[in-house]
């Protein structure tokens, strides 16, 4: 209802903004880094922390996740850096407050692990997914998206460093009744939303429609689905009503 509840400050914590969720009193689910060895770079992790910035539990790690760097010249020269979910490998996670379950995955593959609060694995959700290869035109489109001012002489080298296929998952969230909603990447400008029940069974897929042609920016909030739009100096939450979701929502 907009009433102030509480606040926490993290003056030294790196990357605290990355998919951070308050999941209990003084408990925060976040994506950050843990230091590697002397010869390893920092390791990207999904972790539970407190306001003392202590790591309490780790749910997932991926040494290759994080910012995608593309060299545009000599090895020591400038680089393009991107966190675009289409091509940058990263960790996604969300939590079910009612059960305490943590859902976590790498966005490269459609394999989602459901973790208990203590970090043990409860189940693994697999979904059929056909990798979408990137042809020359698609790579050009991606470079235009992430580096529109890239000089022509650097474009060929940059294209060679792009991954051969798009990632699998754009993001995910848990609906109030414990259903997991996963945005599945289906193209450069399109996603579909898969809905799973508490047992990890796929029960429905939301497809783009004339009313909502682009599902990338769709978010779930309480028992609603909608998008946040900028209009003049205001942000508006535009709610959509989804019909025929038997057993989902109130």
N, C-alpha and C positions, 0 to 999 in steps of 0.2 A: 504493500500500500504506500510505499515511498517513505515510511518512517525510518529515521536513522537507527541502526542497530549497533554496529561496532566497526572498528577499523584496525588494521594492522599495518605496520611499516617494516619494510625490508631494505634497509639502506645499503647493504653490501651484497645482496643476493643477485646473482647474474640471471638474466633472462626470466625474471619472475612473471612477466606478462604472458609467457608462452602457455596458452591453454590452461591457465591456473583456475582451479575451482575450489571454493570453500566447501568441504564435505562434512565437517563437524567443527565443534568448538576448538579453535587453535589447531586445526588439521587442514592441510592444503595439498591438493593433488596438482602437480606441476610437471612441466617438461623442462629439464635443465641439463647441466653437464656435471659429470664427476671426473676428477682428474685421473688421467691414465698414468702409465709408468714414464720413465725418463725418455723412452723411445716411442711412446704412443701419444697420440693427440687426445684431448679430452673426449670422454665417452658420453654420448647423448643418452639420457635416461628419462623414464617416467617414474616419479618418486613421490612419496608422502613426506611432507616436512611440517615443522611447526614454526611458530613465530620467532623462535630462537635460531631459525635457519638451520636446524639439525635435520639430517636425513634419517627418517624413521623406518621406512620400508621402501624397497625398490621393486617395481612391477615389471619393468622391461628395460632393455638396453639395446642400442644399435650404434655400433662404432662408425657406420657410414652415413648416419642421418645428420641433418643440419643444413647449412647453407650450401647450395650448389654453386661451385665456382667454375667459371669458364675462362680460360686464358684467351686473351684477344691479340697477343703479340708474342714477344719472346717469353721464355719461361718465367723470367723475373719481371715481366711487364705487367700492365694493368689487367684486371680481370672483371668479368661480369659476375655479380653475386645475386642469387635469386632464391626466394623461399616459395616460389609458385608451386602450389600443390600438384600441378600436372606433371612436373618433372623432378622437383626436389624431394629426395627421400627424407621422411621425417616420422616421428612417433605421434600417434593420435591416441587419446584416451578420454573416457568419460566415466561417471560414476552413477550408480543407482543408490540414492540415499536410503531408501527403505530397506534394501537387503544388504547394503554395504559393498555390493559387487563392483569391481573395477573392470571395465572393458578396455583393452589396450591392443594396439597393433602397429605394425609398420604400414605406411600407406602404399607401399610398392606391391604387396600381395593382398589378396582378399582372404586373410586368415586372422581372426580376431580371438584373443584369449580372454576368457572371463576369469578374473582373479578374486579370491577371497581377500578380506581386508588384511590378513597377515602375509599376503603375497603368494600363497599356494594356489595352484591352478584348479578351478572348478570345472571348466569345460573349454573346448576349442570350437569355434564356429567357422566352418568352411563354406564358401559359396562359389558356385561355378562362375568363372570370370574369364572372358576372352581378352587377352592383351591386345591393345590397340596400337599397332605399329605406326611409326612416324615416317612418312615419306618426305621428299624434299620440300614440297609445298607446306606441309604441316610444320616442319622445322623452321621454315621461313616465317610462318605465322607466330610461332613461339618466340623467336628472336625479336620480331617486331613488338611483341607483347612485353618482353622483359628488358629489351635493349633497343628501343626505337632509333637511337642515334648512333648505333654501331656502324663504323665506317665500312664501306663495301669490301675493302681488302681484308678485313678481319672476319667477315661473315662466314667465309668458307671454313676457316679453322674452327670457328665457334660451332658451326653446324656439325662438324665431325665429333665434337665433344658432347653433344646432346645424347641422352639415353635413346636406345632403339625403340622404346615404347612408352606410352603414358603410364603413370601410376594407376593403382586400382581404386584407392579410396580418397575422397575429398575431405571427409570428416564424419563424425558420428555424435549422437547424443542419446540419452535415455529419456523416454517419455514418462509421465507421472505414474503410470500403472506398471512400470517395469519393462515396457517394450523398448527394444533397441532400434534406433533409426540410423541407417548407414547411407551416406551419400556415395554412390558408386559412379566413378568417372566413365562416361560413355562417349566422350569426344572432346575436342578442344574447347567447346563452348556449351557442353551439356553434361548433366548428371541425372541419375535416377535415384530414388530413395527406397531402399529395402527396409522392411520392418520384420523384426524377429521377436518371437515370444520369449518367455523366461527360460524355456528349455532349449533355446537356440534354433528353433524351427522358423524357416522363412514363411511368413503368413501373407504378405502383401507387398506390392511394389507400386510406388507413386510415380507416374509417368508425367512428362511435360504435357501441358494442355493449352488450349487457347487462353484460358484464364491465367495460368501460371506457365508461360512458355519457357522460363529459365529457372530451374530449381537450385542453382548454385548458391543463391543468396537467401534461400528459404531457411528460416529458423523455427524451432519449436519452443514455445514458452507456455508453461503450465499446460492447459488443455487446448491450446490454440496453435495454429500454424500460420506463419505470415512472413513478411519481409519488412526491413527497416528502410525507409526512403528518406532522402534529404529533400526538403522543400523550403526554399528560401533559407531562413536561419533556424529551421526547426527539423528535428528528426521525427518521423511519423512511423508508428507500427501499424502496418496494414494487415488485418487479419483475414484469413480465408477459412471457409467452412468446408471440411472434407466429409463427404457423405459415404455411407456404407462401410464404415470402419467398425464392424461388429466386434464387440468386446474390447475396443480401444477407447480410452477416454470415458467420460461419464455420460 
